[in-house]
Amino acid sequence: MMCIIAGFVLGFTAAGGVLQLALTTMAEFFPSGKGKVLGIFFTSLSVATAVIPFFIGWISTNLGLYHVMLSDAIIAGLGTLLAVVVLIRYRKIFNIPKRADKDNYSFNKIL
């Protein structure tokens, strides 16, 4: 019972933050089409929610659980690679330095 509650809390809180971060990033990349970005984002999420369980069920039935885990690892790797690409593009487009310059950066300037 404790594992079910912990899994629910972890899934509920972790997914919400990632979804909002991804949506905000997409809206910053395409400010003139925020509605279109929102529609594409949540449509993709809905399609994935419907298609992935069917696809994983087919893989486990025909190929086995090893290939289910392998496909999960491949999808996670692709997601990580795409996140790095988005980070690099984000920094380049919005002129954000890799690290803050300690000599020229002060919290007093912000306040």
MDAnalysis code that builds the backbone (N, CA, C; Angstrom):
import MDAnalysis as mda
import numpy as np

u = mda.Universe.empty(333, n_residues=111, atom_resindex=np.repeat(np.arange(111), 3), trajectory=True)
u.add_TopologyAttr("name", ["N", "CA", "C"] * 111)
u.add_TopologyAttr("resid", np.arange(1, 112))
u.add_TopologyAttr("resname", ["MET", "MET", "CYS", "ILE", "ILE", "ALA", "GLY", "PHE", "VAL", "LEU", "GLY", "PHE", "THR", "ALA", "ALA", "GLY", "GLY", "VAL", "LEU", "GLN", "LEU", "ALA", "LEU", "THR", "THR", "MET", "ALA", "GLU", "PHE", "PHE", "PRO", "SER", "GLY", "LYS", "GLY", "LYS", "VAL", "LEU", "GLY", "ILE", "PHE", "PHE", "THR", "SER", "LEU", "SER", "VAL", "ALA", "THR", "ALA", "VAL", "ILE", "PRO", "PHE", "PHE", "ILE", "GLY", "TRP", "ILE", "SER", "THR", "ASN", "LEU", "GLY", "LEU", "TYR", "HIS", "VAL", "MET", "LEU", "SER", "ASP", "ALA", "ILE", "ILE", "ALA", "GLY", "LEU", "GLY", "THR", "LEU", "LEU", "ALA", "VAL", "VAL", "VAL", "LEU", "ILE", "ARG", "TYR", "ARG", "LYS", "ILE", "PHE", "ASN", "ILE", "PRO", "LYS", "ARG", "ALA", "ASP", "LYS", "ASP", "ASN", "TYR", "SER", "PHE", "ASN", "LYS", "ILE", "LEU"])
u.atoms.positions = np.array([
    [0.826, -1.197, 0.000],
    [0.000, 0.000, 0.000],
    [0.869, 1.259, 0.000],
    [1.944, 1.205, 0.784],
    [2.838, 2.351, 0.860],
    [3.481, 2.624, -0.502],
    [3.836, 1.565, -1.236],
    [4.448, 1.732, -2.563],
    [3.471, 2.369, -3.543],
    [2.203, 2.007, -3.443],
    [1.194, 2.579, -4.335],
    [1.037, 4.073, -4.068],
    [0.970, 4.440, -2.804],
    [0.833, 5.852, -2.437],
    [2.076, 6.633, -2.862],
    [3.259, 6.080, -2.581],
    [4.499, 6.763, -2.953],
    [4.618, 6.890, -4.469],
    [4.238, 5.850, -5.197],
    [4.278, 5.905, -6.658],
    [3.326, 6.946, -7.210],
    [2.138, 7.038, -6.618],
    [1.166, 8.037, -7.055],
    [1.688, 9.448, -6.803],
    [2.210, 9.694, -5.609],
    [2.714, 11.028, -5.266],
    [3.894, 11.396, -6.162],
    [4.821, 10.466, -6.353],
    [5.979, 10.742, -7.200],
    [5.552, 11.013, -8.640],
    [4.690, 10.188, -9.187],
    [4.231, 10.378, -10.556],
    [3.430, 11.652, -10.732],
    [2.583, 11.954, -9.764],
    [1.735, 13.144, -9.855],
    [2.564, 14.419, -9.785],
    [3.527, 14.471, -8.882],
    [4.311, 15.691, -8.715],
    [5.404, 15.821, -9.757],
    [6.026, 14.728, -10.156],
    [7.127, 14.801, -11.124],
    [6.612, 15.154, -12.510],
    [5.537, 14.542, -12.932],
    [5.023, 14.773, -14.281],
    [4.512, 16.203, -14.442],
    [3.891, 16.750, -13.423],
    [3.348, 18.099, -13.526],
    [4.419, 19.142, -13.777],
    [5.523, 19.049, -13.082],
    [6.602, 20.010, -13.267],
    [7.241, 19.916, -14.633],
    [7.445, 18.703, -15.106],
    [8.070, 18.515, -16.414],
    [7.142, 19.001, -17.515],
    [5.862, 18.722, -17.398],
    [4.910, 19.169, -18.416],
    [4.871, 20.689, -18.504],
    [4.826, 21.353, -17.372],
    [4.770, 22.813, -17.378],
    [6.064, 23.417, -17.905],
    [7.193, 22.813, -17.561],
    [8.478, 23.303, -18.050],
    [8.572, 23.164, -19.563],
    [8.151, 22.021, -20.085],
    [8.186, 21.805, -21.538],
    [7.245, 22.763, -22.257],
    [6.061, 22.949, -21.723],
    [5.091, 23.847, -22.352],
    [5.576, 25.294, -22.333],
    [6.161, 25.724, -21.230],
    [6.691, 27.085, -21.130],
    [7.844, 27.299, -22.102],
    [8.714, 26.311, -22.212],
    [9.837, 26.414, -23.143],
    [9.346, 26.516, -24.578],
    [8.380, 25.696, -24.941],
    [7.825, 25.754, -26.297],
    [7.159, 27.104, -26.558],
    [6.464, 27.644, -25.572],
    [5.813, 28.943, -25.738],
    [6.842, 30.062, -25.891],
    [7.996, 29.935, -25.242],
    [9.045, 30.936, -25.404],
    [9.679, 30.859, -26.787],
    [9.813, 29.660, -27.324],
    [10.370, 29.510, -28.670],
    [9.421, 30.053, -29.735],
    [8.125, 29.897, -29.531],
    [7.128, 30.316, -30.519],
    [6.093, 31.234, -29.868],
    [6.470, 32.485, -29.533],
    [5.554, 33.364, -28.799],
    [4.316, 33.774, -29.594],
    [4.403, 33.828, -30.912],
    [3.239, 34.261, -31.686],
    [2.209, 33.152, -31.865],
    [2.592, 31.919, -31.611],
    [1.669, 30.803, -31.788],
    [1.465, 30.002, -30.522],
    [1.249, 30.692, -29.402],
    [1.113, 29.984, -28.125],
    [-0.064, 29.022, -28.112],
    [-1.167, 29.401, -28.728],
    [-2.330, 28.515, -28.776],
    [-2.064, 27.273, -29.604],
    [-1.378, 27.462, -30.721],
    [-1.032, 26.326, -31.574],
    [-0.073, 25.388, -30.843],
    [0.912, 25.967, -30.141],
    [1.860, 25.165, -29.363],
    [1.125, 24.371, -28.295],
    [0.196, 25.013, -27.610],
    [-0.583, 24.332, -26.575],
    [-1.375, 23.171, -27.167],
    [-2.015, 23.400, -28.311],
    [-2.791, 22.343, -28.954],
    [-1.940, 21.179, -29.410],
    [-0.810, 21.475, -30.059],
    [0.081, 20.405, -30.522],
    [0.652, 19.638, -29.340],
    [1.038, 20.356, -28.297],
    [1.647, 19.734, -27.122],
    [0.692, 18.740, -26.466],
    [-0.525, 19.174, -26.178],
    [-1.447, 18.288, -25.475],
    [-2.065, 17.234, -26.389],
    [-2.155, 17.506, -27.691],
    [-2.593, 16.466, -28.621],
    [-1.550, 15.360, -28.693],
    [-0.279, 15.736, -28.754],
    [0.791, 14.739, -28.757],
    [0.778, 13.917, -27.480],
    [0.536, 14.575, -26.361],
    [0.454, 13.867, -25.084],
    [-0.702, 12.870, -25.083],
    [-1.841, 13.263, -25.613],
    [-3.002, 12.370, -25.668],
    [-2.767, 11.192, -26.604],
    [-2.166, 11.455, -27.754],
    [-1.874, 10.371, -28.701],
    [-0.888, 9.389, -28.081],
    [0.137, 9.901, -27.420],
    [1.112, 9.015, -26.773],
    [0.464, 8.192, -25.668],
    [-0.440, 8.798, -24.910],
    [-1.128, 8.071, -23.846],
    [-1.968, 6.935, -24.407],
    [-2.513, 7.104, -25.596],
    [-3.334, 6.062, -26.212],
    [-2.497, 5.019, -26.943],
    [-1.425, 5.431, -27.603],
    [-0.678, 4.529, -28.486],
    [0.392, 3.725, -27.746],
    [1.103, 4.336, -26.825],
    [2.232, 3.665, -26.173],
    [1.823, 2.391, -25.433],
    [0.749, 2.364, -24.636],
    [0.390, 1.090, -23.988],
    [0.091, -0.032, -24.988],
    [-0.565, 0.289, -26.086],
    [-0.829, -0.711, -27.119],
    [0.476, -1.221, -27.718],
    [1.368, -0.297, -28.034],
    [2.649, -0.652, -28.631],
    [3.488, -1.505, -27.678],
    [3.550, -1.118, -26.408],
    [4.325, -1.869, -25.418],
    [3.701, -3.242, -25.179],
    [2.371, -3.330, -25.175],
    [1.709, -4.630, -25.052],
    [2.047, -5.553, -26.207],
    [2.086, -5.000, -27.411],
    [2.448, -5.799, -28.584],
    [3.894, -6.290, -28.490],
    [4.793, -5.396, -28.041],
    [6.204, -5.786, -27.903],
    [6.354, -6.887, -26.861],
    [5.690, -6.743, -25.705],
    [5.839, -7.757, -24.652],
    [5.251, -9.097, -25.069],
    [4.171, -9.089, -25.840],
    [3.559, -10.339, -26.295],
    [4.420, -11.031, -27.348],
    [4.943, -10.275, -28.282],
    [5.664, -10.867, -29.409],
    [7.170, -10.992, -29.200],
    [7.764, -10.097, -28.438],
    [9.220, -10.100, -28.299],
    [9.701, -10.372, -26.882],
    [8.906, -10.047, -25.871],
    [9.299, -10.298, -24.489],
    [9.563, -9.016, -23.720],
    [9.696, -9.179, -22.401],
    [9.872, -8.026, -21.523],
    [11.232, -7.355, -21.692],
    [12.230, -8.128, -22.105],
    [13.547, -7.528, -22.349],
    [13.437, -6.400, -23.373],
    [12.693, -6.639, -24.425],
    [12.550, -5.633, -25.472],
    [11.675, -4.458, -25.027],
    [10.771, -4.698, -24.089],
    [10.001, -3.588, -23.511],
    [10.945, -2.650, -22.771],
    [11.812, -3.227, -21.940],
    [12.762, -2.409, -21.188],
    [13.765, -1.731, -22.123],
    [14.164, -2.443, -23.164],
    [15.086, -1.865, -24.138],
    [14.444, -0.680, -24.859],
    [13.188, -0.829, -25.252],
    [12.504, 0.287, -25.918],
    [12.331, 1.465, -24.965],
    [12.088, 1.193, -23.692],
    [11.982, 2.262, -22.701],
    [13.315, 2.993, -22.555],
    [14.406, 2.236, -22.524],
    [15.732, 2.852, -22.419],
    [16.046, 3.686, -23.658],
    [15.662, 3.201, -24.825],
    [15.907, 3.949, -26.062],
    [15.103, 5.247, -26.072],
    [13.840, 5.180, -25.672],
    [13.001, 6.384, -25.624],
    [13.552, 7.379, -24.604],
    [14.006, 6.884, -23.440],
    [14.592, 7.771, -22.433],
    [15.878, 8.409, -22.949],
    [16.695, 7.640, -23.647],
    [17.924, 8.183, -24.225],
    [17.645, 9.247, -25.269],
    [16.662, 8.984, -26.134],
    [16.285, 9.983, -27.138],
    [15.737, 11.246, -26.481],
    [14.951, 11.070, -25.422],
    [14.422, 12.227, -24.696],
    [15.523, 13.064, -24.068],
    [16.524, 12.393, -23.500],
    [17.654, 13.105, -22.911],
    [18.451, 13.840, -23.981],
    [18.687, 13.178, -25.101],
    [19.409, 13.807, -26.206],
    [18.658, 15.030, -26.732],
    [17.351, 14.908, -26.898],
    [16.557, 16.046, -27.364],
    [16.544, 17.178, -26.340],
    [16.551, 16.844, -25.048],
    [16.591, 17.880, -24.013],
    [17.900, 18.659, -24.076],
    [19.003, 17.969, -24.342],
    [20.293, 18.650, -24.478],
    [20.290, 19.557, -25.708],
    [19.721, 19.080, -26.806],
    [19.631, 19.899, -28.023],
    [18.789, 21.149, -27.761],
    [17.661, 20.988, -27.082],
    [16.804, 22.136, -26.763],
    [17.539, 23.107, -25.845],
    [18.286, 22.600, -24.872],
    [19.051, 23.465, -23.972],
    [20.087, 24.281, -24.743],
    [20.798, 23.632, -25.647],
    [21.808, 24.339, -26.443],
    [21.151, 25.406, -27.317],
    [20.056, 25.062, -27.986],
    [19.344, 26.030, -28.831],
    [18.763, 27.170, -27.988],
    [18.236, 26.845, -26.811],
    [17.650, 27.860, -25.933],
    [18.702, 28.889, -25.541],
    [19.872, 28.393, -25.132],
    [20.943, 29.312, -24.739],
    [21.415, 30.158, -25.912],
    [21.461, 29.572, -27.092],
    [21.931, 30.305, -28.268],
    [20.916, 31.355, -28.713],
    [19.651, 30.992, -28.755],
    [18.619, 31.914, -29.236],
    [18.394, 33.065, -28.266],
    [18.363, 32.775, -26.968],
    [18.058, 33.800, -25.976],
    [19.310, 34.406, -25.340],
    [20.496, 34.105, -25.881],
    [21.773, 34.666, -25.420],
    [21.989, 34.497, -23.921],
    [21.856, 33.293, -23.451],
    [22.071, 32.990, -22.038],
    [23.447, 32.351, -21.902],
    [24.331, 32.911, -21.056],
    [25.668, 32.318, -20.909],
    [25.592, 30.960, -20.206],
    [26.634, 30.150, -20.426],
    [26.661, 28.821, -19.809],
    [26.753, 28.915, -18.292],
    [27.582, 29.847, -17.811],
    [27.708, 30.067, -16.371],
    [27.675, 31.557, -16.109],
    [27.159, 31.909, -14.955],
    [27.130, 33.326, -14.601],
    [28.549, 33.793, -14.286],
    [28.892, 34.965, -14.764],
    [30.193, 35.542, -14.469],
    [30.164, 36.031, -13.029],
    [30.994, 35.437, -12.179],
    [30.947, 35.742, -10.745],
    [31.372, 37.176, -10.445],
    [32.233, 37.746, -11.280],
    [32.687, 39.107, -11.015],
    [31.612, 40.146, -11.337],
    [30.830, 39.901, -12.360],
    [29.839, 40.881, -12.807],
    [28.421, 40.545, -12.368],
    [28.266, 39.543, -11.533],
    [26.929, 39.115, -11.145],
    [26.731, 39.356, -9.661],
    [25.643, 40.007, -9.331],
    [25.354, 40.278, -7.936],
    [23.850, 40.250, -7.724],
    [23.452, 39.706, -6.593],
    [22.030, 39.699, -6.274],
    [21.527, 41.107, -5.973],
    [22.426, 42.030, -5.621],
    [22.011, 43.403, -5.361],
    [21.483, 44.074, -6.623],
    [21.996, 43.668, -7.797],
    [21.504, 44.240, -9.045],
    [20.062, 43.824, -9.302],
    [19.721, 42.629, -8.872],
    [18.361, 42.131, -9.071],
    [17.400, 42.831, -8.127],
    [17.820, 42.989, -6.882],
    [16.952, 43.592, -5.880],
    [16.991, 45.088, -6.013],
])
